[in-house]
Amino acid sequence: MMEDCNPLSVPLSNPGKVTADMDAAHTDTGAAGTGDLEIRPLTARSVVLSTLLGVHPPRLPARYLVRVGDLFGIAEGTIRVALSRMVAAGDLVQAGGTYALTERLLERQARQDESRLPPPLPWDGAWEIAVITAERRPAADRAALRHAMSVLRLAELREGTWLRPANLTRRRPDIVARQCTFISGHPEGDPAALAAVLWDLDAWTTKAHALRSALTEAATIAERFTLAAAVLRHLLNDPLLPAALLPPDWPGPDLRTLYERFESDFAKLLAAHVPT
């Protein structure tokens, strides 16, 4: 499926998994398109952040991150400057030469992990429905709630009403609990038709196919790394619907499998070139 590099035959020796830089990840599945694959330049910051997002727990010594940067031709000084700036920006915390993600990015890592797994619950046809019941909400609270709802993979049917099939388990943040009342229900019409109204599944499919083709055909490790990051961002936009509500030949499982293969290959490459 993907071209192999010679070092990928080296056995894995716990190098840690490198995953995508999730900066500015969108939750609107309607943004997809073959001409917009969200391919972002490979930078020192993206390499550092992607590496830490893929490690559990997300904490690594600076010397390891420097060696990862060297794999992509990024100078040690450039990596160390990026580390200092990320600490100053509140993305990382540093102690004793070791760098770790802050709480905000730990939440992002949890979303990233969830996006790579199938929905955990069997679906009995029920939907979770959130109705905004709080009054006189400041603009900041309204914006925070909209972001939280998207993170929970709820879609807005109309202003003040969000819903999705009840096939996911996740903690609702305080901002949601304060502003919303949740109820359970079943749509009277075709639930698949309702899902198609709430999420642009055709657009997600089109972009998934384009990403899959691009990653399969990529020739260099840098190209594969940046494309894999785009794949993971796209998986974050997967609404994780029950199979009964998805179009035929939904590409989500295949895209996850392709990403897992890249990650396994890249881990072996790190084991060969970035010893701990």
GIQUIRA-V748627 format. One line per field, one symbol per residue. psi: psi as a letter, one per 20 degrees, with the letter a starting at -180 (. if undefined). A space follows every 10 residues. Layout:
# GIQUIRA-V748627
psi = ???
This chain:
# GIQUIRA-V748627
psi = gqqqqgiiip qplliqppaq ojpkpqjoii jqqhinjloq qorgghgggg ghhipoqmpq qhhghghghh hjkpqghggh gggghhghij hqqppkjqqq qrgghhhhhg ggghiiqqpi qqpjiqqppp poiqqlpqhh hgghggghgh hikqqogrpi oqrrqmjqpq pprhhghhiq pprqrpqhao hhhghhhhpn hggggghggg gggghhiphr hgghghhhgh ghhhhhipil qqhijqrqkp jgghhggggh ggggghhhgh hhimq.
